[in-house]
Amino acid sequence: MQTLELEPLKNKTLKLLLVESEFPIDWSMELSSDKKMTTADLFLMSKEYLQFIEDLVKDHKPDFIVEEKGMRSGDDLQYEDALVDLFRKFNIQYKMVDISENALGYLASTIDRDVGLLREIKVEIENLKEKGGVHPNDFNLQQLIAWRDHLQDEYSRQKDEIRYEVRESWMMMGILDLARKIEKKNLKAIFICDKEHSDGIKSLADDLEIKVEKINVNRVFKKIGQHATQIE
C-alpha cells in the first residue's frame, strides 16, 4: 500500500504555477465508487478559461500538468475532458492527483465510530422530545445535547483536516513523484486546483523548496447563462 512521504527533490528544481480551477472542486469522505454526481459536474468549462490555460501552456511551457481529482470517479473520465485534449495537443504529461483510495478508506474508518455514536445520540434526543414531558433544562437531555455538539465539532474538525491538510500532502506527493520521473534538472509545472488549497499548497511548497506562483480567477457575468473568465 502506498504511504505518504514528502521529501524534497534532489539535484532538481521545480517551479509550480498554482492555478485556480474555474469552478469549485467538490470532495467528500466517500470512496469514488460511492460518490454521486454533483451540481459542479454539470458546469461546462468556458472557452475563456480554456483559452487562458492554453496561453499559460504556451507562455510557460510546463514539463507536466496536474489537476485536483476531487469527486471524479476515475482516470477514465479525463479522456472526455477539454483540458486533457489540450494537453495532448501540446504533448504534455498530465495526471489527476488526490489522496489514495486506501488512505481515504482507512481515515474514514477511524472516524466511523464517532459518526455512529453521533447518529445514536441524535436519535435519542429526538425520542426524548417526542415522548414529551421532558423539560428543556433536564440534566440528561442537556448532557446528550452537549455530547452531540462535541462529537459534531470533532467530526467536522477531522473531516476538514482530511479534506485540506492530508489531501494537500498527498497531492504534493503526486507532484513530486512526477517531477522525479522526468529526466530534467530544472522543471516547470502547472497545478490546477480549488482556490481553497492555495495557501496549504504554498506552505508545503515552501517547506519543500519549491517555487510557487499563484494565479487566481475572477468571474465576470455578462448575462443569464453566460459568464466570462477574467484572470488576475
Secondary structure, DSSP 8 states (H G I E B T S, - for coil): ---------SS-EEEEEEEE-SS-----SS-GGG----GGGG----HHHHHHHHHHHHHH--SEEEEE-TT---GGGGGG-HHHHHHHHTT-EEEEE---HHHHHHHHHHTHHHHHHHHHHHHHHHHHHHH----TT-HHHHHHHHHHHHHHHHHHHHHHHIIIIIHHHHHHHHHHHHHHHS--SEEEEEEEE-GGGHHHHHHHHHHTT-EEEEE-EEEEEEETTEEEEEE-
